[in-house]
Amino acid sequence: MKSTMTAVAVAAALGLAGGFAGEAQAADTNALKAEAVGVVKSFGGPLKKALGGAMKEGGPVNAISVCNEKAPAIATKAMTDSGWSVGRTSLKLRNPSNAPDAWELNVLNLFERQKAEGQSPATLAFGEVVETNGKKQFRFMKAIGTEAVCLHCHGKDIQPEVTAALDDLYPDDQARGFSEGDIRGAFTLIKDF
């Protein structure tokens, strides 16, 4: 009887400890999500500003060079400043080197289901701790919604000079045919533990 009571007490203590560990892990995950949102802003904010400036200076053709030339430098700065891996991906790729891996593909499809259920792309984000090749990582994605200005290069009715510039830089471009409010892709981040 004494050993049964001891086993119950140990199990209860382990259960409580597990509860505390679960709460700590949830708090850590929430902190990582908050940090990831900040990193997205440190990449997305400067990128959006550079695109807006390029649009004002020379229209959509000029803005294409921002995505092609400046976006990688902006991503590198965000990575250097934060220690996170930072990138973009999509179900409809412009740059094939941004192809989603299996985890990203699942999250992009999740975002599409959530949008179909009525959620705004602006609210769609997902993060979790995963194990990859024996290493723990926190992975996070934030949907990129299609705004009216995006349609100049990603919409259904793209001007011929824009089409020519895109075809020249991205011969396998699939990132066209979007409508305002669609999910154009997502920011994707990884932090190793």
C-alpha positions as CSV (number, residue, x, y, z in Angstrom):
1,M,0.0,0.0,0.0
2,K,2.9,2.4,0.9
3,S,4.6,1.8,-2.4
4,T,1.3,2.4,-4.3
5,M,0.9,5.7,-2.4
6,T,4.5,6.6,-3.1
7,A,4.0,5.9,-6.8
8,V,0.8,8.0,-6.9
9,A,2.7,10.9,-5.1
10,V,5.6,10.6,-7.6
11,A,3.2,10.5,-10.5
12,A,1.3,13.5,-9.2
13,A,4.6,15.4,-8.7
14,L,5.7,14.5,-12.2
15,G,2.4,15.6,-13.5
16,L,2.7,19.0,-11.8
17,A,6.2,19.4,-12.9
18,G,5.1,18.5,-16.4
19,G,2.4,21.1,-16.1
20,F,4.9,23.7,-15.1
21,A,7.2,22.7,-18.0
22,G,4.3,22.9,-20.4
23,E,3.5,26.4,-19.1
24,A,7.2,27.4,-19.5
25,Q,7.3,26.0,-23.0
26,A,4.1,27.9,-23.9
27,A,5.6,31.1,-22.5
28,D,8.8,30.5,-24.5
29,T,6.8,29.8,-27.7
30,N,4.8,33.0,-27.1
31,A,8.1,35.0,-26.7
32,L,9.5,33.4,-29.8
33,K,6.3,34.3,-31.8
34,A,6.5,37.9,-30.6
35,E,10.2,38.0,-31.5
36,A,9.4,36.6,-34.9
37,V,6.7,39.2,-35.6
38,G,9.4,41.8,-34.9
39,V,11.8,40.2,-37.3
40,V,9.0,40.1,-40.0
41,K,8.5,43.9,-39.5
42,S,12.3,44.5,-39.8
43,F,12.2,42.7,-43.2
44,G,8.7,43.6,-44.5
45,G,8.8,47.2,-43.4
46,P,12.0,48.3,-45.3
47,L,11.0,46.1,-48.3
48,K,7.6,47.8,-48.5
49,K,9.2,51.2,-48.2
50,A,11.7,50.4,-50.9
51,L,9.0,49.1,-53.2
52,G,6.9,52.2,-52.6
53,G,9.8,54.5,-53.4
54,A,10.7,52.6,-56.5
55,M,7.0,52.8,-57.7
56,K,7.0,56.6,-57.2
57,E,10.3,57.0,-59.0
58,G,9.7,54.8,-62.0
59,G,6.6,52.7,-61.7
60,P,6.2,49.0,-61.6
61,V,9.1,48.2,-63.9
62,N,11.4,50.1,-61.5
63,A,9.9,48.2,-58.5
64,I,10.7,44.8,-60.0
65,S,14.4,45.6,-59.4
66,V,13.7,46.1,-55.7
67,C,12.4,42.5,-55.3
68,N,15.2,41.2,-57.5
69,E,18.2,43.2,-56.1
70,K,17.3,44.9,-52.8
71,A,15.1,42.3,-51.2
72,P,18.0,39.8,-50.6
73,A,20.1,42.6,-49.0
74,I,17.1,43.6,-46.8
75,A,16.7,40.0,-45.8
76,T,20.4,39.6,-45.0
77,K,20.3,42.7,-42.8
78,A,17.3,41.3,-40.9
79,M,19.1,38.0,-40.4
80,T,22.3,39.6,-39.3
81,D,20.4,41.9,-36.8
82,S,18.2,39.2,-35.4
83,G,20.0,35.8,-35.7
84,W,16.9,34.4,-37.5
85,S,16.9,32.8,-41.0
86,V,14.5,35.1,-43.0
87,G,12.9,34.5,-46.4
88,R,9.7,34.5,-48.4
89,T,7.9,31.7,-50.1
90,S,4.6,31.1,-51.9
91,L,2.4,28.5,-53.6
92,K,2.8,30.6,-56.8
93,L,6.5,31.3,-57.0
94,R,8.2,34.1,-58.9
95,N,11.7,33.0,-57.9
96,P,12.1,29.2,-57.9
97,S,14.9,29.5,-55.2
98,N,12.1,30.5,-52.8
99,A,10.3,27.1,-53.2
100,P,8.6,26.0,-49.9
101,D,9.8,23.0,-48.1
102,A,7.3,20.4,-46.7
103,W,6.7,22.3,-43.5
104,E,6.2,25.6,-45.3
105,L,3.9,24.0,-47.9
106,N,1.7,22.7,-45.1
107,V,1.5,26.2,-43.5
108,L,0.7,27.9,-46.8
109,N,-2.1,25.4,-47.4
110,L,-3.3,26.1,-43.8
111,F,-3.4,29.8,-44.5
112,E,-5.4,29.2,-47.7
113,R,-8.0,27.1,-45.7
114,Q,-8.2,29.8,-43.0
115,K,-8.7,32.5,-45.7
116,A,-11.4,30.4,-47.3
117,E,-13.1,30.3,-43.9
118,G,-13.2,34.1,-43.8
119,Q,-10.0,35.0,-42.0
120,S,-8.0,38.1,-43.3
121,P,-4.5,37.3,-44.7
122,A,-3.3,40.2,-42.4
123,T,-4.1,38.0,-39.3
124,L,-2.6,34.8,-40.5
125,A,0.5,33.6,-38.7
126,F,1.7,30.3,-37.5
127,G,4.7,29.2,-35.4
128,E,5.9,26.0,-33.6
129,V,8.9,24.2,-32.3
130,V,10.0,21.4,-34.7
131,E,12.9,19.0,-34.7
132,T,14.9,18.9,-37.9
133,N,17.9,16.5,-38.2
134,G,18.1,16.1,-34.5
135,K,18.0,19.9,-33.9
136,K,15.2,21.9,-32.3
137,Q,14.1,25.0,-34.3
138,F,11.3,27.5,-33.9
139,R,9.6,28.0,-37.3
140,F,7.3,30.9,-38.0
141,M,5.3,32.1,-41.0
142,K,3.3,35.2,-41.6
143,A,1.0,35.5,-44.6
144,I,1.6,38.3,-47.2
145,G,-1.7,39.7,-48.4
146,T,-2.2,41.1,-51.9
147,E,-2.8,44.8,-51.8
148,A,-4.0,47.0,-54.7
149,V,-0.5,48.2,-55.4
150,C,0.8,44.6,-55.7
151,L,-1.5,44.0,-58.7
152,H,0.8,46.0,-61.0
153,C,3.3,43.0,-60.9
154,H,1.2,40.2,-59.5
155,G,-2.3,40.8,-60.8
156,K,-4.3,39.6,-63.8
157,D,-3.9,42.6,-66.1
158,I,-0.2,43.4,-66.1
159,Q,1.1,46.0,-68.5
160,P,3.2,44.7,-71.4
161,E,6.4,46.4,-70.3
162,V,6.0,44.9,-66.8
163,T,5.3,41.5,-68.3
164,A,8.5,41.8,-70.4
165,A,10.6,42.8,-67.4
166,L,9.2,39.9,-65.4
167,D,9.7,37.4,-68.2
168,D,13.3,38.6,-68.5
169,L,14.2,38.2,-64.8
170,Y,11.9,35.3,-64.0
171,P,11.2,33.1,-67.0
172,D,9.3,30.5,-64.9
173,D,7.2,33.1,-63.0
174,Q,4.0,31.8,-61.5
175,A,3.3,34.8,-59.2
176,R,0.6,36.4,-61.4
177,G,-3.1,36.3,-61.5
178,F,-3.7,37.4,-58.0
179,S,-6.6,39.6,-56.8
180,E,-6.7,42.1,-54.0
181,G,-7.1,40.2,-50.7
182,D,-5.4,37.0,-51.9
183,I,-2.5,35.4,-50.1
184,R,0.5,36.1,-52.3
185,G,2.8,34.1,-50.1
186,A,4.4,34.3,-46.7
187,F,7.4,35.5,-44.7
188,T,9.2,32.4,-43.4
189,L,11.5,32.4,-40.4
190,I,13.7,29.9,-38.5
191,K,15.5,30.2,-35.2
192,D,17.8,27.4,-34.1
193,F,17.9,26.4,-30.4
